[in-house]
Amino acid sequence: MKVVLDDVMLKRQNFSLVARGEFLEGIHLITGAVGSGKSTLALAIAGNFPTEHGRISRVGLGSMMISIQFP
């Protein structure tokens, strides 16, 4: 099982984020500064936020779950 980010671009108003990488089976934490796009990236990986460019491939995944902790 894996998720592959292939030159993914996400946009939200004046903000844009470009990501590429590969996530293998397991639990993954996305960390960073406030406003850096953590929630947007997590939502896109889970299929809940559309990409402007690139592709997110989910190989061998039957279902996904996202858990976001808000302060």
Contacts in CASP RR format, 6 or more apart in sequence:
PFRMAT RR
TARGET T0000
AUTHOR 0000-0000-0000
METHOD contacts of the structure
MODEL  1
MKVVLDDVMLKRQNFSLVARGEFLEGIHLITGAVGSGKSTLALAIAGNFP
TEHGRISRVGLGSMMISIQFP
1 24 0 8 1.000
1 25 0 8 1.000
1 59 0 8 1.000
1 60 0 8 1.000
1 61 0 8 1.000
2 22 0 8 1.000
2 23 0 8 1.000
2 24 0 8 1.000
2 25 0 8 1.000
2 58 0 8 1.000
2 59 0 8 1.000
2 60 0 8 1.000
3 22 0 8 1.000
3 23 0 8 1.000
3 45 0 8 1.000
3 56 0 8 1.000
3 57 0 8 1.000
3 58 0 8 1.000
3 59 0 8 1.000
3 61 0 8 1.000
4 21 0 8 1.000
4 22 0 8 1.000
4 23 0 8 1.000
4 55 0 8 1.000
4 56 0 8 1.000
4 57 0 8 1.000
4 59 0 8 1.000
5 19 0 8 1.000
5 20 0 8 1.000
5 21 0 8 1.000
5 22 0 8 1.000
5 23 0 8 1.000
5 45 0 8 1.000
5 56 0 8 1.000
6 20 0 8 1.000
6 21 0 8 1.000
6 54 0 8 1.000
6 55 0 8 1.000
6 56 0 8 1.000
6 57 0 8 1.000
7 18 0 8 1.000
7 20 0 8 1.000
7 53 0 8 1.000
7 54 0 8 1.000
7 55 0 8 1.000
8 18 0 8 1.000
8 19 0 8 1.000
8 20 0 8 1.000
8 44 0 8 1.000
8 51 0 8 1.000
8 53 0 8 1.000
8 54 0 8 1.000
8 55 0 8 1.000
8 56 0 8 1.000
9 16 0 8 1.000
9 17 0 8 1.000
9 18 0 8 1.000
9 51 0 8 1.000
9 52 0 8 1.000
9 53 0 8 1.000
9 54 0 8 1.000
10 16 0 8 1.000
10 17 0 8 1.000
10 18 0 8 1.000
10 19 0 8 1.000
10 37 0 8 1.000
10 40 0 8 1.000
10 41 0 8 1.000
10 44 0 8 1.000
10 49 0 8 1.000
10 51 0 8 1.000
10 52 0 8 1.000
11 17 0 8 1.000
11 52 0 8 1.000
12 40 0 8 1.000
15 35 0 8 1.000
15 37 0 8 1.000
15 40 0 8 1.000
16 52 0 8 1.000
17 37 0 8 1.000
17 40 0 8 1.000
17 41 0 8 1.000
19 41 0 8 1.000
23 45 0 8 1.000
30 38 0 8 1.000
30 41 0 8 1.000
30 42 0 8 1.000
31 38 0 8 1.000
32 38 0 8 1.000
39 68 0 8 1.000
40 49 0 8 1.000
42 66 0 8 1.000
42 68 0 8 1.000
43 49 0 8 1.000
43 66 0 8 1.000
44 50 0 8 1.000
44 51 0 8 1.000
44 56 0 8 1.000
45 56 0 8 1.000
45 64 0 8 1.000
45 66 0 8 1.000
46 64 0 8 1.000
46 65 0 8 1.000
46 66 0 8 1.000
47 56 0 8 1.000
47 64 0 8 1.000
48 66 0 8 1.000
58 64 0 8 1.000
END
